[in-house]
Amino acid sequence: MVFTDSSNIRVLLLEPALVVATKYGKLSVPIDEIRRIVLGFRYPEGMEQRIATAIERLGDARFREREDATRQLYELRPYSIPLLRLATKSNDLERSQRAQELLKKILADVPEEKQVFIPYDTIETLDFTIRGKLERTTLRVRTKHFGEAAVKVSELKYLRAILKGQNRADLRVDAAKYARLNWSNWLDTGIDVPMDRSLEITASGQIDQWPQTPGQYLCGPRGNNTAAPNVPANFRLHVHSRATGADARPMTTIMSGALIGKIGEQGPVFIIGDSCKLPKTPAEGRLYLFIAPSHWNNDDCTGEYKVKIQVGD
């Protein structure tokens, strides 16, 4: 369970099922079939009414009232953004002009990621994904240290179910599929990684980077001694130190044939090699794997790496 301030805690949900309101009706989803819930935007209790009242006052006949409402809405940023956007279309000229000016000021002060207000919740189950809105405003949970508690849904960012085996996996990464020169086809491990949890990955095996002359250009998960070609310019490389022996050094270059990973579709890329242990993950999201392509500009690599993944303890 991750909160809007990015703090997290492991809990046991005491609800047997969650009711989700969708455009096609209500669904009751059993808790034991839910893999992940990403919460959409919600106002803290009482906040929406405060903002709506302040926006009404933007059109008040008294100057002092209009100024006080403007100050209050600015102090409540970024929560005031959605209703201010609506107020810019008001038929009241004074209200719409003040809303436009104030919205422009707030958007200049608020980071872009806090200007997006997704109106629905995303519930991923074992079989399919649902978009809708959880009907509950609180969730009953039990924690190891604090016992039973009620958690406000408006304070949550997402929940991830830790199912048996979901935090570990044994995979094979096929070079023919995942060592392509366009760097676009990544292996989806099916594992969702929370923020600030430990992540350990080990790999073994060999691939042939020039199978036209079999056995001449073999390498393992650490890659060869040549930098990989055509590394995308938008890669954010998360640099960590290798954990073993004389090779304990930061890795700042992606070597051809090296096993690499990323967390999230646009998340930071990190080098795995034959062993990688991150005490704290640099991001949250789905874990993807890839093999840096051959420096021979060859899309016909063969072989595979066997990979073991462990998230958390």
C-alpha positions, 0 to 999 in steps of 0.5 A: 500500500503506497500513499500519496506522499510516497510512504508505504506499508504492508497491510492485510486488506480485511475487505472480502471484495471491492465494489467498482462503479463502471460505465457498464454498471457495478462490479464486485471484485474479490480481493484475492483476484486483485493484483494491483489498484492504481487510484485516480484523483480524489479530494481530501475530505471537505476540500472540494466544497471549500474550493467550489465555494471559493470559486463562487466568491471569485464573482462576488460584488465585493472586491475584498471577497474576490481577493480573499477567494483568489488567495484561498484558491492559490493556497489550496493548489494543486487541488484547485486546478480541476474546478478552476479549469471549469470556472474559466468557462463561466458565463460570469465574466469576472469569475472566468477572468479571475479563474484564467489568471489564477489558473495560469499562475498556479500551473506555472508553480505546480510541477507537470506531474501534479497537473494531471487528474485521472478521474478513474481508478484502475483495478488489475485482476488476474484476468482483466483490467477494470476502469471505474471508481471504488465505492468505498471511501475507506479500507479496513486493513490490519498491519503487523505493528498497529493492528486494525485500522481504517485507511482513507482511499483519498490518501492512497496512490496505489495498492499492490497485492503480494501473491504467492510467487509474485515477488519472484520469478525464473525466466529465460530471455531469448536473444532472438527476441530481446536483443534487437537493434531497435531497443523496443521489444522488452520482456515483460516479467509480470512482476510489479516492483514497489518503490524503495524495496530491495531487488535482486537479479541473477543471470547465467547462460550465453548468447551468440552475437554473430551466429553466421560463424557459430561460437566465435562471438559468444558472451554472457550476461555481462556483455562483451568489451564493446559498447552497444550500438544505437543506445536511445538518447532518452535512456535514463541510466540508473548507476549502481555499483556491482556487488562482487569482488574486483568488479565493484565499480559504477557501470556507466556504459551499456556493453553489447550483449549485457542483460539490462532492466528497467522499471516502468515503461519510461523508467530508469534503465539499469545494468544487471549483468550476471548479478545485480542487487539494488537495496532500494529500487529507483522507481515503481512499476512493471519490471522489464528485461532486455539484452543490449544488441550486438555491436556487429549491428546484427539482429540475428543473435541466438541463445538465451540468459536464464534469470532469477528475480527476487523482490523484497525479502 
